[in-house]
């Protein structure tokens, strides 16, 4: 949220096997006004202004997987080095 609460950044992760994530993101982009309207109906008594919604793809899961692979590789290399030191 911006300081004046006029803009909200929404980060989305899509986990689906039967649909392409791009089609879901496109649907969300195409229906931003409807989503904002639904949000307004739920929070209208709590805020003065309904924020504009900006949707972004959340790539945190990809980043975590990449880091896990790097750590696994480092552990494997360390284990191989420790085994060679014992010989």
N, C-alpha and C positions, 0 to 999 in steps of 0.2 A: 504494500500500500504506500502511496505517496503520503507525505506529511499532512496534506489537506484532505486526504481520504477520497480524492476524486478519481484516482486510477488504481486498479488492483491488478497485479500481475499474477496470473494463474498458471502454474506449471503442472502439466499433465503427463502421466505415464499410461500407456495403453498396453495391456497384456491380453492378447487374444490370439487364438489359433485359427479361427474360422474367417477372420476378416483382416484386411490390410490396415495397419495403423493410419496410413495416409488418408484413407476414406473416412475414418473417424475424425481425424483432425479437420478435414475439409467440411464435414457435417457440422462440427462445432463452429468453425469460422463462418459458415453460411447461416448459422442460427444464433449468432451472438446477441442480436436484439431480443430474441425470445428468451434466451438464457438470462439476460439482464432483467427482463421483465419478471421472470420467475423469481429471481433474487430479490427484486424490489418488493414483490408481494410478500416475501418472508421477513424482510428487515426494514420495511418502510417506517415503522414506529420507533426504530432504534437509531436511525441516522437521518441527517438532514438531506443528504445528497446520495443518490445511488451511484456507486463508482462505475466508471467505464472499465470494462474487462478486457485485458490483453492476455491472450492465450499463447503459451510457449510449450514446446516439447521438453519434458524433463528427461535429461539423459543421465541422471544420477545412477540408475541401474547399470547402464553400460560402463560408466566410469568405475563403479564398484567391481564389476566383473573384470575389467582390465587390471585394476590394482590387485585383485585376488590372484589373477594369472601371474602377474609379476612377482608377488610374494611366494607363490608356489614354485615358480622357477628358481627364485633365490634360495628357498629352502632345499630344493632338489640339488642345486649346485653346492650348497653348503654341506649337505649330507654326503655327496660324492667326494668332496674335498676332505671331510672328516674321515671317511672310509679309506682314502688313499694315504692319509697321515698315519693311520694305525698299522699299515703294512710295513 
